[in-house]
């Protein structure tokens, strides 16, 4: 849902930018499927240490996810230019 909001907002400003966002997000999803451990641990002090990883994409966006066994759970897609305090998983 967060990704849809980001893309919808961006499309109002620039369709090309929204398409680029979608393309880069798709690349992140493909990389998560291949090897989610390639992404660094999230260091946000508001999140439990070592529990989440992050994937940065499209210059300003960050995907927050967890790995449990063979499963990857995407918890949030954040625009790093905004205060995302209410959107962070706990």
C-alpha positions, 0 to 999 in steps of 0.5 A: 500500500505504501508503494502505491501511495508513493507512485501515485503521488510521484505520477502527479508530478512526473509519469517518467519518475513514477515509472522509474520508481516502479522499475527500481522497486521491481529490481529490488524485489528481484534482488530480494528473491535472489539473495536478501542477505546482500542488503545491510541491516537497518540501523534506525534507532527506533527499530529493534537492533539486527531485526530489519534490513534495508534496500535503498532504491530510486535515490530517496526510497527505502524498503524495510524487510525481515528474513525468516527462514526462506521467507522475506517479509517486506514491512515498509517502503519509505520516502526518506525525505519525510518523517516516517515515524508513524510508518515504521514497523515495531 
